[in-house]
Amino acid sequence: MMASAPPSTVAYAAPRVLLIGTHYYPDAMEWHVLETLRHMGCPVQAFATDARFNAMPGPVRKAFIKTSHLLLREPERGVERSLLRVASDFAPSLVLVILGSQLSPKTVELLRGATRAPIVCWCQDQMTTLGRQYLLGAGYDTVFIKDRYLQDLFSRMIRSTSFHYLPEACNPKVHRSVELSAAERERFGCDVMIAGSLYYYRQEILRALDGLDLKMWGHVPDWLVMRLHGRHAGRMVYTDEKARAVAGARIALNTLHFGEIDALNCRAFELAGCGGFQLVTSTPVLAEHFTPDREVVAFRTVEELVDKVRHYLANPEAARAIARQGQQRAYREHTYEHRLREILRISLRRAASGDRNGGGAEGSAAAVTVAATPP
């Protein structure tokens, strides 16, 4: 049995959390945050900024969103009235915004009139998705950001918000080892798997693995010229299917986006949680979260990637040992509960001390407390 996180020594009276995100389908970040907060005993009200589009069929929804962005200067402000009503009725003690690119600074300003709760953001994406930079102009009490480079830069250059480093996470209830049936082994079995959106940078890296049994899962944009014919499954994998896709592969490949300057993506933690042997792009922050060559294996060049793929395909026992260590580390230190406890610790202590937008991150030692539970 894999090790789970030990109970926390900090106890908090469960805060009421208004969670603001875009997508709440299974395996989306908002979904994991929502489920984990409930598991922790926190009363939660989830608000979806795209809820007004959710009833539309996929192609219609996509066309409607695109049209609204062409015709309206700030289409995201269409949710303001309903959001303010929810905030007023729910009376949260913390407002947690996921990503932040879909919430206008004007909306955040109005939100402060509907609640006195701290308003914080957990930005889980890399720099190329910051869009209009709402994240920097909204005046959040705290922004939790996953790239150490951006956290350092913004902390030095922006005074209106406190920035803290916080990586992504895994959910042991979803990202776990699974046993495959013979039919599933036939469906998911391969030398190398990768899950994630396909774009030219990633495709060019994957072309170096020509000749190997490669399975790709994820979104393919309609403008991309596909040069990996017959390798892509044509869809995403979520929850149990993602765990099966990892279980069926001898190597779980994680090519980080070039916008991850000093960061890791969610798959770094999810693949480890699923018990996969992970080959991941080298980045400075990796060694803070996993021990290279013991819990994951990193590569810096495409030539090194090819060499290591060949080496570990020829040494499956070594790969399995690394995968086991990586899973244990992920469960011990990198779950959504670990991350949310850090958000609550920092945000609620700062609120209790009256320290908003600048000043010490820790605030007063007299913090509200949350009961600890295993993940």
KEKE-3310 file (N, C-alpha, C; in steps of 0.2 Angstrom, whole numbers, plus 5000, padded with zeros to 4 digits):
npx = (5004:5003:5011:5002:4998:5003:4993:4990:4998:4992:4977:4962:4947:4934:4934:4922:4921:4921:4922:4928:4928:4932:4929:4921:4921:4925:4942:4946:4955:4948:4938:4945:4949:4937:4932:4941:4941:4928:4931:4939:4931:4926:4913:4908:4904:4903:4906:4904:4912:4909:4896:4884:4886:4886:4875:4875:4877:4893:4900:4892:4893:4907:4907:4899:4905:4917:4911:4906:4917:4922:4913:4910:4918:4922:4917:4918:4912:4899:4895:4894:4883:4876:4887:4889:4878:4878:4889:4885:4874:4880:4890:4905:4920:4932:4937:4941:4949:4952:4964:4962:4961:4949:4942:4937:4947:4938:4927:4931:4934:4920:4916:4922:4914:4903:4907:4918:4928:4944:4951:4958:4969:4973:4984:4986:4992:5004:5015:5011:4997:4992:4984:4975:4981:4974:4976:4986:4981:4970:4971:4972:4971:4981:4991:4994:5006:5013:5026:5042:5050:5041:5035:5045:5048:5036:5034:5044:5041:5028:5017:5004:4999:5002:5013:5014:5024:5017:5015:5007:4997:4992:4978:4975:4964:4960:4971:4980:4987:4982:4974:4975:4964:4964:4959:4960:4974:4977:4971:4977:4991:5008:5024:5028:5018:5009:5000:4990:4988:4991:5004:5015:5028:5028:5025:5036:5046:5041:5042:5055:5054:5051:5047:5045:5033:5021:5008:4997:4987:4974:4970:4969:4972:4963:4970:4982:4995:4996:5009:5011:5005:4993:4996:4989:4976:4965:4957:4954:4960:4953:4952:4948:4952:4963:4972:4972:4978:4991:4995:4996:5007:5025:5033:5029:5028:5032:5032:5037:5028:5036:5034:5035:5045:5052:5045:5033:5021:5004:5003:5016:5014:5002:5005:5015:5007:4999:5007:5016:5031:5040:5047:5053:5054:5068:5069:5073:5066:5062:5069:5066:5054:5054:5066:5078:5082:5079:5066:5059:5064:5074:5076:5086:5089:5083:5090:5095:5083:5079:5089:5087:5074:5076:5086:5078:5067:5074:5077:5067:5064:5072:5065:5052:5055:5059:5047:5039:5045:5042:5028:5026:5032:5024:5012:5015:5019:5013:4999:4982:4976:4987:4991:4980:4979:4990:4986:4975:4982:4991:4982:4971:4978:4984:4973:4967:4977:4975:4983:4984:4987:5002:5016:5021:5020:5016:5009:4999:5002:4991:4980:4966:4960:4960:4953:4963:4964:4967:4972)
npy = (4994:5011:5025:5038:5055:5061:5066:5083:5095:5106:5114:5120:5130:5125:5135:5144:5143:5151:5146:5150:5146:5140:5127:5112:5099:5081:5078:5091:5105:5113:5104:5095:5103:5107:5094:5091:5101:5099:5086:5090:5095:5108:5120:5123:5134:5132:5142:5144:5152:5150:5145:5149:5144:5131:5122:5122:5113:5106:5111:5122:5129:5133:5141:5151:5157:5161:5171:5180:5185:5192:5202:5208:5219:5215:5201:5192:5199:5197:5188:5195:5199:5188:5182:5191:5190:5177:5177:5186:5179:5167:5171:5170:5165:5165:5168:5159:5160:5151:5150:5164:5171:5173:5182:5198:5212:5223:5216:5209:5220:5224:5213:5214:5223:5215:5205:5203:5194:5188:5188:5177:5170:5155:5152:5141:5139:5141:5155:5159:5159:5170:5180:5194:5198:5199:5194:5201:5214:5214:5216:5205:5198:5188:5180:5164:5156:5145:5145:5148:5158:5168:5171:5176:5187:5195:5198:5206:5217:5221:5229:5228:5216:5201:5188:5171:5156:5141:5125:5113:5098:5081:5070:5058:5049:5048:5049:5036:5019:5006:4990:4982:4974:4961:4965:4979:4980:4978:4989:5000:4997:5001:5007:5020:5033:5049:5062:5076:5093:5094:5103:5112:5113:5102:5092:5091:5087:5074:5068:5063:5051:5042:5026:5019:5012:5022:5031:5044:5055:5068:5085:5090:5104:5112:5118:5113:5105:5089:5078:5066:5054:5041:5039:5046:5046:5053:5059:5066:5059:5055:5055:5038:5033:5040:5035:5021:5023:5027:5016:5006:5010:5008:5019:5035:5050:5067:5081:5097:5112:5126:5138:5135:5141:5140:5129:5116:5106:5100:5087:5082:5078:5071:5060:5054:5051:5041:5031:5029:5027:5041:5051:5067:5084:5093:5105:5119:5119:5106:5097:5101:5095:5082:5068:5068:5054:5045:5046:5052:5054:5065:5075:5085:5087:5083:5072:5066:5062:5052:5043:5040:5034:5023:5016:5014:5006:4995:4991:4987:4984:4994:5005:5003:5003:5016:5022:5018:5024:5038:5038:5037:5048:5058:5056:5058:5072:5080:5082:5088:5091:5095:5106:5115:5117:5124:5136:5140:5142:5153:5163:5165:5168:5180:5187:5187:5195:5207:5210:5215:5215:5217:5217:5206:5188:5179:5184:5186:5175:5170:5161:5156:5139:5123:5107:5092:5079:5063:5062)
npz = (5000:4996:5003:5013:5015:5031:5045:5047:5058:5061:5065:5059:5060:5050:5035:5026:5009:4994:4978:4963:4946:4930:4923:4929:4926:4929:4934:4930:4936:4945:4949:4956:4967:4972:4977:4986:4995:5001:5006:5016:5025:5023:5020:5004:4990:4973:4959:4942:4929:4916:4915:4909:4896:4896:4894:4880:4865:4860:4848:4845:4857:4857:4846:4850:4861:4855:4846:4855:4861:4850:4848:4860:4872:4885:4888:4899:4909:4910:4920:4931:4939:4944:4951:4961:4968:4972:4981:4990:4996:5000:5009:5011:5020:5013:4997:4983:4968:4953:4942:4935:4924:4918:4925:4927:4933:4936:4940:4951:4960:4962:4968:4981:4987:4990:4999:5013:5014:5012:4995:4985:4972:4963:4952:4940:4928:4914:4908:4895:4894:4901:4896:4896:4907:4919:4931:4937:4938:4946:4960:4970:4986:4989:4977:4972:4963:4951:4945:4949:4944:4939:4951:4958:4950:4949:4963:4965:4957:4958:4968:4973:4976:4985:4981:4981:4979:4973:4969:4957:4959:4964:4965:4976:4976:4963:4954:4954:4956:4945:4940:4925:4914:4902:4890:4892:4893:4880:4874:4880:4881:4878:4872:4876:4883:4881:4888:4884:4877:4860:4851:4840:4846:4855:4847:4838:4847:4850:4837:4837:4843:4833:4827:4839:4850:4852:4861:4860:4869:4870:4867:4850:4841:4827:4818:4817:4808:4806:4810:4815:4811:4815:4828:4837:4849:4847:4857:4874:4890:4905:4923:4928:4916:4912:4922:4918:4906:4909:4917:4907:4900:4897:4899:4905:4897:4899:4892:4895:4893:4884:4890:4903:4914:4926:4932:4935:4927:4929:4926:4930:4943:4943:4935:4943:4954:4948:4948:4937:4927:4925:4913:4912:4906:4910:4923:4933:4946:4948:4956:4969:4971:4967:4968:4956:4945:4955:4959:4948:4931:4922:4906:4896:4882:4866:4861:4873:4878:4869:4871:4885:4885:4877:4886:4898:4893:4890:4903:4913:4927:4934:4930:4936:4949:4951:4948:4959:4970:4966:4966:4980:4985:4979:4985:4998:4999:4989:4986:4983:4995:5003:4996:4997:5011:5013:5006:5014:5026:5024:5018:5027:5039:5036:5034:5047:5053:5048:5037:5021:5004:5003:5013:5027:5023:5032:5042:5057:5071:5077:5070:5061:5062:5054:5054:5052:5039:5032:5015)
capx = (5000:5007:5010:4998:5000:5002:4989:4993:4998:4988:4970:4958:4940:4933:4931:4917:4925:4917:4927:4927:4932:4928:4926:4920:4921:4930:4949:4948:4958:4942:4934:4949:4949:4930:4931:4946:4939:4923:4934:4942:4925:4925:4907:4910:4900:4906:4903:4907:4911:4906:4890:4879:4887:4887:4870:4875:4881:4900:4902:4888:4896:4913:4906:4895:4911:4921:4908:4905:4924:4923:4908:4910:4925:4923:4912:4918:4908:4892:4893:4894:4877:4875:4892:4889:4872:4880:4894:4881:4870:4884:4894:4911:4926:4938:4935:4947:4948:4956:4968:4961:4961:4942:4938:4940:4948:4932:4922:4934:4932:4913:4915:4924:4908:4898:4910:4924:4932:4950:4950:4965:4969:4978:4985:4990:4995:5010:5014:5008:4990:4989:4979:4975:4985:4969:4979:4991:4978:4964:4972:4970:4975:4986:4991:4998:5008:5017:5032:5046:5053:5036:5033:5050:5048:5030:5035:5049:5039:5021:5016:4997:4997:5007:5014:5018:5025:5013:5015:5001:4996:4988:4973:4976:4958:4959:4978:4982:4989:4976:4976:4972:4961:4968:4956:4963:4981:4977:4969:4982:4998:5012:5031:5028:5012:5009:4993:4991:4987:4997:5006:5021:5034:5028:5025:5043:5049:5038:5044:5061:5053:5048:5049:5043:5025:5019:5001:4995:4980:4974:4967:4973:4969:4961:4975:4989:4997:4998:5015:5012:4999:4991:4999:4985:4970:4959:4953:4958:4958:4951:4951:4951:4955:4970:4976:4973:4983:4998:4997:4997:5013:5031:5036:5025:5032:5030:5036:5034:5028:5042:5032:5036:5052:5054:5039:5030:5014:5000:5005:5021:5011:4997:5009:5018:5002:4996:5012:5020:5038:5040:5052:5050:5058:5072:5068:5076:5062:5060:5073:5062:5048:5056:5073:5079:5085:5076:5058:5058:5070:5073:5080:5087:5089:5079:5095:5095:5076:5079:5094:5084:5069:5079:5089:5073:5064:5078:5078:5060:5064:5074:5060:5047:5057:5058:5040:5036:5047:5039:5022:5026:5034:5018:5006:5018:5020:5010:4992:4978:4975:4993:4991:4975:4981:4995:4982:4971:4986:4993:4977:4967:4982:4985:4966:4967:4981:4973:4988:4982:4991:5009:5018:5023:5016:5014:5004:4999:5002:4984:4977:4960:4963:4956:4955:4967:4962:4972:4970)
capy = (5000:5017:5030:5043:5061:5061:5071:5090:5097:5113:5113:5126:5129:5125:5141:5144:5144:5152:5144:5153:5143:5139:5120:5108:5092:5077:5079:5098:5107:5116:5098:5092:5108:5107:5088:5091:5105:5095:5081:5093:5098:5115:5122:5126:5135:5133:5146:5143:5158:5148:5141:5151:5141:5124:5118:5122:5108:5108:5116:5129:5133:5135:5147:5157:5160:5165:5177:5185:5188:5196:5207:5212:5221:5212:5196:5189:5203:5195:5184:5199:5200:5181:5180:5195:5187:5171:5179:5189:5174:5162:5174:5166:5168:5165:5168:5156:5160:5147:5153:5171:5175:5174:5186:5205:5217:5226:5211:5208:5226:5224:5207:5216:5226:5210:5201:5206:5189:5188:5186:5175:5167:5150:5152:5134:5139:5145:5162:5161:5159:5175:5184:5202:5199:5201:5191:5206:5220:5213:5217:5200:5198:5184:5175:5158:5155:5139:5146:5152:5164:5173:5173:5181:5193:5199:5200:5212:5222:5223:5230:5228:5209:5197:5182:5165:5150:5135:5120:5109:5093:5075:5068:5050:5046:5048:5047:5030:5013:5002:4984:4982:4968:4959:4970:4986:4980:4978:4995:5005:4995:5004:5009:5027:5037:5056:5065:5083:5096:5094:5109:5111:5112:5095:5087:5091:5082:5067:5065:5060:5044:5038:5019:5017:5011:5029:5033:5051:5057:5075:5089:5092:5110:5110:5122:5110:5100:5083:5074:5059:5050:5035:5039:5050:5042:5057:5062:5066:5054:5058:5050:5031:5031:5042:5030:5015:5025:5027:5009:5003:5012:5007:5025:5040:5055:5073:5086:5103:5118:5131:5143:5133:5143:5136:5127:5110:5106:5096:5080:5079:5076:5066:5054:5051:5048:5035:5025:5029:5029:5047:5055:5074:5089:5096:5112:5120:5117:5099:5094:5103:5091:5075:5067:5065:5047:5041:5046:5053:5054:5071:5075:5092:5088:5077:5066:5063:5059:5046:5038:5037:5030:5016:5013:5011:5001:4989:4990:4989:4984:5000:5010:5001:5005:5024:5024:5017:5030:5044:5038:5038:5055:5062:5055:5061:5079:5084:5081:5094:5093:5098:5113:5119:5118:5130:5142:5142:5144:5159:5168:5166:5171:5187:5191:5188:5200:5213:5212:5214:5218:5219:5216:5199:5183:5174:5188:5185:5168:5169:5160:5151:5133:5118:5100:5088:5073:5061:5063)
capz = (5000:4995:5009:5012:5019:5038:5047:5049:5066:5061:5065:5057:5060:5042:5032:5020:5003:4987:4973:4957:4941:4923:4922:4935:4924:4932:4932:4930:4943:4949:4951:4962:4972:4975:4980:4991:5001:5004:5010:5022:5029:5022:5016:4998:4985:4967:4954:4935:4925:4909:4916:4904:4890:4897:4891:4873:4862:4860:4842:4846:4863:4855:4841:4854:4865:4850:4844:4861:4862:4845:4848:4866:4874:4891:4889:4905:4914:4909:4925:4937:4944:4947:4955:4967:4972:4976:4986:4996:4999:5003:5015:5012:5024:5009:4990:4980:4961:4950:4936:4936:4917:4916:4930:4926:4939:4938:4944:4958:4964:4964:4973:4987:4990:4992:5004:5016:5014:5007:4988:4982:4966:4962:4945:4939:4921:4912:4906:4889:4895:4906:4892:4897:4913:4924:4937:4940:4939:4950:4967:4974:4993:4988:4971:4972:4956:4951:4942:4953:4940:4939:4958:4960:4946:4951:4969:4965:4953:4959:4976:4975:4978:4988:4977:4984:4975:4975:4963:4956:4964:4962:4969:4976:4974:4956:4952:4958:4952:4943:4937:4919:4911:4896:4885:4893:4891:4873:4872:4883:4881:4873:4875:4878:4882:4883:4889:4885:4871:4855:4848:4836:4850:4858:4841:4835:4851:4849:4831:4838:4845:4828:4827:4845:4851:4855:4861:4862:4872:4872:4862:4844:4837:4820:4814:4817:4803:4810:4807:4819:4809:4817:4835:4842:4850:4845:4862:4880:4895:4912:4929:4928:4909:4913:4926:4914:4900:4912:4919:4901:4896:4900:4900:4904:4895:4901:4889:4898:4888:4884:4895:4910:4914:4932:4935:4933:4925:4933:4924:4934:4950:4941:4932:4949:4958:4945:4948:4931:4927:4922:4910:4911:4904:4916:4925:4940:4952:4948:4962:4975:4972:4966:4967:4949:4944:4960:4959:4941:4927:4918:4900:4894:4875:4863:4861:4879:4879:4865:4875:4891:4883:4875:4892:4903:4890:4891:4910:4916:4934:4936:4929:4940:4956:4951:4948:4965:4974:4964:4969:4987:4986:4977:4990:5004:4999:4983:4985:4983:5002:5005:4993:5000:5018:5012:5004:5020:5031:5022:5017:5033:5044:5033:5035:5054:5055:5044:5032:5015:4998:5004:5020:5028:5020:5037:5046:5064:5073:5079:5064:5061:5061:5050:5056:5047:5037:5027:5008)
cpx = (5004:5006:5006:5000:4999:4997:4993:4993:4994:4981:4966:4951:4938:4930:4926:4920:4920:4923:4924:4931:4929:4925:4926:4919:4926:4937:4951:4951:4952:4939:4938:4949:4943:4930:4936:4944:4933:4926:4937:4937:4924:4918:4910:4904:4904:4903:4907:4906:4908:4899:4885:4880:4887:4881:4870:4879:4888:4902:4898:4891:4903:4912:4903:4901:4915:4918:4907:4912:4925:4919:4908:4917:4927:4918:4912:4914:4901:4890:4892:4888:4875:4880:4891:4883:4874:4885:4890:4877:4874:4888:4900:4916:4932:4935:4942:4945:4954:4958:4967:4960:4954:4938:4941:4941:4942:4927:4925:4933:4925:4912:4917:4918:4903:4901:4916:4929:4938:4948:4957:4964:4975:4979:4990:4992:5001:5009:5011:5000:4987:4985:4980:4978:4980:4972:4983:4987:4972:4965:4970:4974:4981:4985:4996:5000:5013:5024:5036:5049:5047:5035:5039:5050:5042:5031:5040:5046:5032:5019:5008:4995:5003:5007:5017:5018:5020:5012:5008:5001:4993:4983:4973:4970:4957:4966:4981:4984:4982:4978:4972:4970:4965:4966:4959:4970:4982:4976:4975:4989:5002:5019:5030:5021:5013:5002:4994:4989:4993:4998:5012:5027:5034:5028:5032:5047:5047:5041:5051:5060:5050:5051:5047:5035:5023:5011:5000:4988:4980:4970:4972:4969:4968:4966:4982:4990:5000:5004:5016:5006:4999:4994:4994:4978:4964:4955:4957:4956:4958:4951:4953:4954:4962:4974:4977:4979:4990:5000:4999:5004:5019:5034:5030:5029:5028:5034:5033:5034:5034:5040:5033:5043:5055:5048:5038:5023:5010:5001:5011:5019:5006:5000:5012:5013:4999:5001:5016:5027:5038:5046:5050:5056:5062:5070:5070:5072:5060:5063:5070:5057:5049:5063:5075:5083:5083:5069:5055:5064:5069:5078:5080:5087:5085:5084:5095:5088:5076:5083:5091:5078:5071:5082:5083:5068:5068:5079:5072:5060:5066:5069:5054:5049:5057:5051:5037:5038:5044:5032:5021:5028:5027:5013:5009:5018:5016:5003:4988:4977:4981:4993:4986:4976:4986:4991:4978:4976:4989:4987:4973:4972:4983:4978:4965:4971:4980:4979:4986:4986:4997:5010:5020:5018:5013:5009:5005:4999:4995:4980:4971:4963:4958:4958:4958:4964:4967:4968:4966)
cpy = (5006:5022:5035:5049:5060:5067:5078:5091:5103:5111:5120:5124:5130:5131:5139:5147:5145:5151:5146:5150:5143:5132:5116:5100:5088:5077:5086:5100:5109:5110:5095:5096:5107:5100:5088:5095:5102:5090:5084:5096:5105:5116:5125:5128:5136:5137:5145:5149:5156:5145:5142:5147:5134:5119:5118:5116:5110:5113:5123:5133:5136:5141:5153:5160:5164:5171:5182:5188:5193:5203:5211:5213:5217:5206:5193:5192:5201:5191:5188:5198:5193:5180:5185:5193:5181:5173:5182:5184:5169:5165:5170:5169:5168:5164:5165:5156:5155:5150:5161:5175:5176:5178:5193:5208:5221:5222:5210:5214:5226:5218:5209:5220:5221:5205:5204:5200:5190:5185:5184:5171:5161:5149:5146:5134:5142:5151:5164:5161:5165:5180:5191:5203:5202:5199:5197:5213:5220:5215:5212:5201:5194:5180:5170:5156:5149:5140:5151:5158:5169:5175:5178:5188:5198:5201:5206:5218:5225:5223:5229:5221:5206:5190:5177:5159:5144:5131:5117:5103:5087:5074:5060:5046:5044:5046:5042:5024:5009:4996:4984:4975:4966:4964:4977:4986:4981:4985:5001:5004:4999:5005:5015:5030:5044:5058:5073:5086:5095:5100:5108:5109:5104:5090:5086:5086:5075:5064:5061:5052:5040:5030:5015:5016:5017:5030:5040:5052:5064:5079:5091:5098:5109:5114:5118:5105:5094:5079:5068:5055:5043:5034:5042:5046:5047:5060:5062:5060:5057:5053:5043:5030:5034:5037:5024:5017:5025:5020:5005:5004:5010:5013:5031:5047:5062:5078:5093:5108:5123:5137:5141:5135:5139:5134:5119:5110:5101:5088:5077:5076:5070:5059:5050:5047:5042:5030:5024:5030:5035:5050:5062:5079:5092:5103:5113:5118:5110:5096:5096:5098:5083:5074:5064:5059:5043:5040:5048:5053:5060:5071:5083:5093:5082:5071:5063:5060:5052:5041:5035:5033:5023:5013:5010:5006:4994:4987:4992:4988:4991:5005:5009:5004:5013:5026:5023:5023:5036:5044:5040:5045:5060:5062:5058:5068:5083:5082:5088:5096:5097:5106:5118:5121:5124:5137:5144:5145:5151:5165:5170:5169:5178:5191:5192:5194:5207:5215:5210:5218:5221:5217:5208:5194:5179:5178:5186:5177:5166:5167:5156:5145:5128:5111:5096:5081:5070:5062:5057)
cpz = (5000:5002:5008:5016:5026:5040:5049:5056:5067:5061:5064:5058:5052:5040:5027:5014:4997:4982:4966:4951:4935:4922:4928:4932:4928:4929:4931:4936:4948:4953:4957:4968:4976:4979:4986:4997:5004:5008:5017:5027:5028:5018:5010:4993:4979:4962:4947:4931:4918:4910:4911:4898:4890:4894:4883:4870:4860:4854:4843:4852:4861:4850:4845:4858:4860:4848:4849:4862:4856:4845:4854:4869:4880:4892:4895:4911:4914:4916:4932:4942:4947:4952:4962:4971:4976:4982:4992:5000:5003:5009:5016:5017:5019:5002:4986:4972:4958:4943:4936:4929:4915:4921:4930:4933:4941:4942:4951:4963:4966:4969:4980:4991:4992:4997:5007:5017:5010:5000:4986:4976:4966:4955:4943:4932:4920:4909:4900:4889:4899:4902:4893:4904:4919:4931:4941:4941:4944:4958:4972:4981:4992:4981:4972:4965:4956:4948:4947:4950:4940:4946:4960:4956:4948:4958:4970:4961:4954:4966:4978:4977:4981:4984:4981:4979:4978:4969:4963:4960:4960:4967:4970:4975:4967:4952:4956:4953:4951:4940:4930:4917:4905:4890:4886:4892:4884:4870:4874:4882:4876:4876:4879:4877:4884:4883:4889:4878:4866:4852:4845:4840:4853:4852:4838:4840:4850:4842:4832:4840:4839:4828:4834:4845:4855:4855:4864:4864:4873:4866:4856:4841:4830:4815:4813:4811:4806:4806:4811:4817:4812:4825:4840:4843:4848:4851:4869:4884:4901:4917:4928:4921:4909:4917:4922:4909:4903:4914:4913:4898:4900:4902:4900:4903:4897:4898:4891:4893:4889:4889:4902:4912:4920:4936:4933:4932:4930:4932:4928:4940:4948:4939:4938:4953:4955:4945:4941:4931:4922:4919:4908:4909:4910:4917:4932:4946:4953:4954:4968:4977:4971:4966:4960:4949:4950:4960:4952:4937:4922:4912:4899:4886:4872:4862:4867:4881:4875:4869:4881:4890:4881:4881:4896:4899:4890:4899:4914:4924:4937:4936:4934:4947:4956:4952:4955:4970:4972:4966:4976:4989:4984:4983:4997:5005:4994:4982:4985:4990:5005:5002:4996:5007:5018:5010:5010:5025:5030:5022:5023:5039:5042:5035:5042:5057:5052:5039:5025:5010:5001:5012:5021:5026:5026:5041:5054:5065:5075:5073:5066:5060:5057:5052:5050:5046:5032:5020:5006)
residu = (MET:MET:ALA:SER:ALA:PRO:PRO:SER:THR:VAL:ALA:TYR:ALA:ALA:PRO:ARG:VAL:LEU:LEU:ILE:GLY:THR:HIS:TYR:TYR:PRO:ASP:ALA:MET:GLU:TRP:HIS:VAL:LEU:GLU:THR:LEU:ARG:HIS:MET:GLY:CYS:PRO:VAL:GLN:ALA:PHE:ALA:THR:ASP:ALA:ARG:PHE:ASN:ALA:MET:PRO:GLY:PRO:VAL:ARG:LYS:ALA:PHE:ILE:LYS:THR:SER:HIS:LEU:LEU:LEU:ARG:GLU:PRO:GLU:ARG:GLY:VAL:GLU:ARG:SER:LEU:LEU:ARG:VAL:ALA:SER:ASP:PHE:ALA:PRO:SER:LEU:VAL:LEU:VAL:ILE:LEU:GLY:SER:GLN:LEU:SER:PRO:LYS:THR:VAL:GLU:LEU:LEU:ARG:GLY:ALA:THR:ARG:ALA:PRO:ILE:VAL:CYS:TRP:CYS:GLN:ASP:GLN:MET:THR:THR:LEU:GLY:ARG:GLN:TYR:LEU:LEU:GLY:ALA:GLY:TYR:ASP:THR:VAL:PHE:ILE:LYS:ASP:ARG:TYR:LEU:GLN:ASP:LEU:PHE:SER:ARG:MET:ILE:ARG:SER:THR:SER:PHE:HIS:TYR:LEU:PRO:GLU:ALA:CYS:ASN:PRO:LYS:VAL:HIS:ARG:SER:VAL:GLU:LEU:SER:ALA:ALA:GLU:ARG:GLU:ARG:PHE:GLY:CYS:ASP:VAL:MET:ILE:ALA:GLY:SER:LEU:TYR:TYR:TYR:ARG:GLN:GLU:ILE:LEU:ARG:ALA:LEU:ASP:GLY:LEU:ASP:LEU:LYS:MET:TRP:GLY:HIS:VAL:PRO:ASP:TRP:LEU:VAL:MET:ARG:LEU:HIS:GLY:ARG:HIS:ALA:GLY:ARG:MET:VAL:TYR:THR:ASP:GLU:LYS:ALA:ARG:ALA:VAL:ALA:GLY:ALA:ARG:ILE:ALA:LEU:ASN:THR:LEU:HIS:PHE:GLY:GLU:ILE:ASP:ALA:LEU:ASN:CYS:ARG:ALA:PHE:GLU:LEU:ALA:GLY:CYS:GLY:GLY:PHE:GLN:LEU:VAL:THR:SER:THR:PRO:VAL:LEU:ALA:GLU:HIS:PHE:THR:PRO:ASP:ARG:GLU:VAL:VAL:ALA:PHE:ARG:THR:VAL:GLU:GLU:LEU:VAL:ASP:LYS:VAL:ARG:HIS:TYR:LEU:ALA:ASN:PRO:GLU:ALA:ALA:ARG:ALA:ILE:ALA:ARG:GLN:GLY:GLN:GLN:ARG:ALA:TYR:ARG:GLU:HIS:THR:TYR:GLU:HIS:ARG:LEU:ARG:GLU:ILE:LEU:ARG:ILE:SER:LEU:ARG:ARG:ALA:ALA:SER:GLY:ASP:ARG:ASN:GLY:GLY:GLY:ALA:GLU:GLY:SER:ALA:ALA:ALA:VAL:THR:VAL:ALA:ALA:THR:PRO:PRO)
# end
